[in-house]
Amino acid sequence: MGMVADYGDEHIRTLDWKEHIRRRPGMYIGKLGDGTSADDGIYILIKEVLDNSVDEYMMGFGKSIDITIADDKTVTVRDYGRGVPLGKLVDVASKMNTGAKYDSKAFKKSVGLNGVGIKAVNALSDAFLIRSVRDGEARSVRFEKGNEIADVSESGVGEKNGTMVSFHADESVFGSYDFHMEYVESMVRNYTYLNAGLTIRVNGQAFVSKNGLLDLLQENLGEEPLYPPVHLSGEDIEVVITHGHGYGETYYSFVNGQHTTQGGTHQTAFREGIAKTIKEFYKKDYDAADVRTSVIAAISVKVEEPMFESQTKTKLGSKEMGPNGPTVRNFIVDFLKTELDNFLHKHPETADILQKKIQENEKERKAISGIQKKAREMAKKVSLNNKKLRDCRIHLTDKNDRAEESMIFITEGNSASGSITKSRDVNTQAVFSLRGKPLNCFGLTKKIVYENEEFNLLQAALNIEEDMDNLRYNKIVVATDADVDGMHIRLLLMTFFLQFFPEVIRSGHLYILQTPLFRVRNRRETRYCYSEEERQRAVDQLGPNPEITRFKGLGEISADEFKEFIGENMRLDKVRLTKEDPVADLLEFYMGKNSMERQGFIIGNLRIEADYVDNLI
C-alpha cells in the first residue's frame, strides 16, 4: 500500500487568523462584490467599524461620528467616545476573540457581538490604521493585510478622546470596486433612526434623526398613510405602525441597531402581536391576514447576547431575551398587548379608520376565496410539473451556506429562456419563462393574480401568496431584451409587484438584469460592453478594426457566452421604492390610459445605455 501511513502533527496545518479571513472572506463579511449592491463586502467593512463607534454612543459616550471616504477609497471613521484602552489597541485589531463585547457589563446590548468585525476589516485591508486618544495620550498602530508594521505612542496631544480607524480594502481580495454613496448614506440613515440624537457626518454632510423610527417610516412611505403612524417605545423596544392603501405587508426590523433584512424571531413575533392585540381590542376574531394587509411598520429591539443566523447578521435566530428573561416573542407580544391596546383606547379616531380598513380587506378576501381555492389546486397540480419553472436546488428557505445566493430569472420567449437555462448554475439559479407579454394588471384587484394562470404560477413559484417569510429566492431578476418590447415587459412585471407584492421591492428583492449591448473582439481578446462609452473604450484599447457585434436580444447570445453575464460578473440594478416615488403616480403614468405619452417617454428614454431603468423607478 503506497499510502502515507503516519499521520502526525505535521500533517495538520492551522491557518493563522488573517490567512483564514483572507481565504474565506465570505464567512466573515458575506459576499465580496464590487460596490454595485448594498450588501457588498466593502459596505460590511464600514459597518463593522461603525458598529463599534455606535456601541460607544449607546453606552453614553460621544454624540457624533465622522466618516470620510477619500478619492483613493480610503475610509476613515472617527468617534468621540472613550477611546480603546491604549494597552489593548493591538489586541483589539488583531487578536481573534478579544473585545469588550464578551463582558456583558461593559456592553450590555451591542451589535459587534464577537469581536471579529474589526479584525476582518484589518485582514482584508492593504492599509489599516487604528488610533486611540485618551486624556492627552495617544497610540497609533498600522497594519498591512493584517500584519503589524508600525506602533507609535504620543503624549500631550490636544485631540478629543475617541477612536479613529482608517482602512483601504485590499483590491487583491475584492477586485476592482467603487463606493456608491447612496448605499453608505442609506446605511448611515438607519443608524441615526435607531439612535435618535446621534449625528453621523459623511464627508461633511450631517445625518441626524429626532424622532427615531418614526422618521424612518415617514422617509420610506411611498403614499399618504390611512392614519398618522402609531409610535410606541419602551425599554429595549420601539415600534411604529400604520396602514397604507396597497396590498402586502412591509416591515423594517432591527436588533441592537442591526438591520435584519431577512427578519427573524422578533419580526415574526411583531406580526403575531399586531394581529393578536388588534383582534382582542375589537373583540372580533378577524383573520390575521385581514388585520395586517397594507400594514407598514418598523420595530427595533435590544437583546442581550443575540443569536444571528449568519455572521452578516441579517436574520435573528434568538429565542431568549437573556439568561432569565422572557423569550423575545413574549417580550414583543406583551409590549404590544399593553401599549398598542392603550393607544387604540385613547385614539378612537385611529381605531375607527383601522377597523374600516380591516373590514374592507375581509370583504375583498371573501370575494376571491372561491377562485383562490381553484387557483391553488391548479398551482399544486402544476407545481409537480410546472413547465414555466426550471427550479434550482438551493432556496432561500434552506439551511445552506449558499441560500442567500438563490435567484430566479423571469424571462420571456423560448430562445432567451433556453440560453439562461443552459448556462445557469443549477444549484442556485432558477428560470421562470413567460409566454409573451404578461397582462397589464394596473388598477385591477388581487383577484386577477388567481385568474391569470401565469401570475398564479409565478406567485406559487416565489411562494409569497401568504407573506414574505417563505420567499424561495433572495433575488428575483427580470431578464428581458433591451428593446421597446423588453422594456414594456419589464414595466408590466414591475406593475405586478408594485400593485400586489410591494414588499418584494421594499425589502430589496427585485432586480433588473443588465445584459451587454455589444461584443468587441480581436484575435486575442473579447470584451462585452454595456454602454456606448464602454464600446468606445474597448474599440480604442483593442486596436485597429476589431469585430463589433450588436446584441438585439437575449436569444442572440449563445449559452456559452451567457455564462459570463449571470456568473461572477453579473450586473444587476436593484429596483427601489422611496418617498420620492409615490407608487400610485408611477403606476398611473406607466400603466394607466395615457399610452401615447407613455410610449413617447419609453422611446425617448430608450437610450443605447443599459441604465435606463433609473428613469423608470
Buried (B, 14 or more C-beta within 10 A) or exposed (E): EEEEEEEEEEEEEEEEBBBBBBEEBBBBBBBBBBBBBBBBBBBBBBBBBBBBBBBBBBBEBBEBBBBBBEEEBBBBBBBBBBBBEBEBBBBBBBEBEBBBBEEBEEBBBBBBBEBBBBBBBBBBBBBBBBBBBBEEBBBBBBBBBBEBEEEEEEEEEEBEBBBBBBBBBBEEBBEEBEBBEEBBBBBBBBBBBBBBEBBBBBEEEEBBBEBBBBBBBBBBBBBEBBBEBBBBBEEBBBBBBBBBEBBBBBBBBBBBBBBBBBBBBBBBBBBBBBBBBBBEBBEEEBBBBBBBBBBBBBBBBBBBBBBBBBBBBBBBEBEBBBEEEEBBBBBBBBBBBEBBBEBBEEBEEBBEBBBEBBBEBBEBBEEBEEBBEEBBEBBEEBBEEBEBBBBBBBBBBEEBEBBBBBBBBBBBBEBBBBBBBEBBBEEBBBBBBBEEEBBBBBEBEBBBBBBBBBBBBBBBBBBBBEBBEEBBBBBBBBBBBBEEBBBBBBBBBBBBBBBBBBBBBBBBBBBBBBBBBBBBBBEEEBBBBBBEEBBEBBBEEBEEEBEBBEBEBBBBBEEEBBBBBBEEEBBBBBBBBEEEBBBBEBBBEBBBEEEEEBEEBBEEEBEBBBEBBEEBB
